Amino acid sequence: MKDNAEILNSQAIELASHGQYVEAIACFKRAITIVRDNPLLWYNLGITYRDAGMLQLSKDALLTAYKINSEDQDIIETLAHTCFISGEMEEALTFCAQGLELNIRNAHLWNNSGVIYFTQGDYNSACEAFEHAVTIDPNYYDAVFNLRDTYQELGNLSAAAECDARLKNIKQGDFYA
């Protein structure tokens, strides 16, 4: 029976969901030998490498996906996040900026930018990024949570209290950050 890239992709996702990363990676690699220019296969391989703790391989696979489709918001967000967790803050910010050039209303990229700025101690830039995210999506729990922490760092306790009140009315876990 001839391998089918779509079936291999599905099998790999299933394997990865059970923590069987080595097997999942093997399926993705086999699928990529069948369809070399499919950004979804490279993206899924990158996520699997990331989840397995292989950050450089993750970034390499995601960069390949990005070269194939440089306008895919999921690829850009994941690349930014992978760079962030790898400690490559400036590169992470670059990917966030590229994504925001394509879609200024991407609350996730605004939030991710804010997290990077916050980590760097640039609370004013973090505040601005989180405010953009919350303006776009007022019910984005992680962005409101992050904005609250940033207001606290900036000493704006009344604004932090407003965020606390808002958090009580937002269901946590419905949103990606």
N, C-alpha and C positions, 0 to 999 in steps of 0.2 A: 504494500500500500504506500502510495506517495504521500509524503508529509505535506500538510497544508498550513501555511503561515498563520491563518486565522485560528485554526484549532490549536496550534502550538502556543499562540498568544494566550488563548483562554486557559489552556492547561497550566501555563506558567503563572498566570495570575492566581489560579486556584492553589498551586503549590506555594507561591509566595505568601498567600493569605494564611497558610498553615506553618509558616516559618521555614519551609523547605527551600531555602534560597539557592543552594547549589543546584538543585534540580530545576528550579525555575529559571535560573540564569542559563542553564544548558538549553532549555526549551526556547528561550528568547534568542540565543545565539543561533540555534538551528533555524528558527523562523527568519532571522536576518540573512542567513545564507540563501534563503529562498527569495526574499523580497528585501533587497539591500537598501532601498531608498524610502522606506516606510517610517515616517517620523514617530508614529505611535509605538512601533516596536522598540525603537531606540529610547523613547521616553519611558516606556514601561521597564526596560532594562535598567535605565538610570535610576528609577525609583526603587527597583529591587536591590541594586547595588547599594543605594543609600540606606535602605532598611537593613541591609546586611552589614552595615558599617564600613563599606568599601567606598569611601568618599571620593577619592581621585578617579576610580573607575566610574562612579556615578556621574561625576562632572564630565568625564570624557564622553560617555554615552549621551548625556543631555546636550552637550555641545554639538554632537553629531545630529541629534534631533533638531536642534536650533538651526544648524546649517541647512537642513532640508526644509524647515518651515520656521523662519525667523519672526513670524507674526502670531504664532500660537501662544496665547496668554498662559496656558497651563505649563508649557515648556519654560517660558520666561520666569514665571513665578517659582517653579521648582528649581531652576538654575540659580535664581537669586537666593533661595532658601539653602540650597546645597553649599553655595559659596559662603553664606553666613555661618552655617554650622561648621564649615572648614576653617573659619577664621579669616576668610578673604573678604573683609568688609567693603573695601572700595569696589571690588568687582561685583559684589552683591548689590551695592548701590547703583552701579552702572546698569545692571540688568533691570533693576526696579525702574530706573529712569527710562530705559528703552521701552519697557512695557507700558509705562505711563505716557510715553509719546504716542503709542498706538491706541491707548484707551485711558484717557485722563480720569475716567470714572471707575477705575479698577480699585475698589476699596481694599482688596487684599494687598496689592502692591503698595498702596499708601501706608497700610498698617505695617507691612514688612519693612518699608523704609524707616518708619518711626521706630521700630524695634532696633534696627541697626544704629540709628542716631542715638537712641537711648543707651544702648550698649557702649557707645563711644563717649557717653557723657555730654552729648550735644542736646540738652533738654529742650532748647528753644526750637530747633529743627524737628525734634521728635514730636513736640507738641503740635507744630504746624501739620506734620504728616498725619498724626492721629486725628486731628480736627478735620482734615480732608476726608479721611476714612469714615468718620462718624457722620459727617455732613452727607456723604453719599449713601451711607447705610446706618441710620440711627439705631438699629437693633443689632449691630455687629458687636457681639459681646466682648470679644477679645480686644477690639479697638477701643471700646468704652473703658474697659478694664485698664488697658495700657495708658489711655489718656488720663485716667484718674491717678495712676502712679506718677505720671509725668507732672501733672498739676501739683502733686504732693512734693516732688523734687524741686519744683519752681516756687514752692511756698504759697500757691494759690489754693488755700484750703477750702474756700467756699465753692470753687469750681470742682474740686475733688469731691466734696460732699454731694454736689449735683450729680456727678457721675455715679457715686455710690447709690443714690436714690434711683437713678436710671437702671443700674445693674439689677436691682431687685425686681424689675419688670421685664427683664430680658431672659429668655431661656438660654442657659449656657450649653455649648456643644453643638448648636445648630449651624455654626459657621466655621469656616476654615481660616486659619491664620498662617 
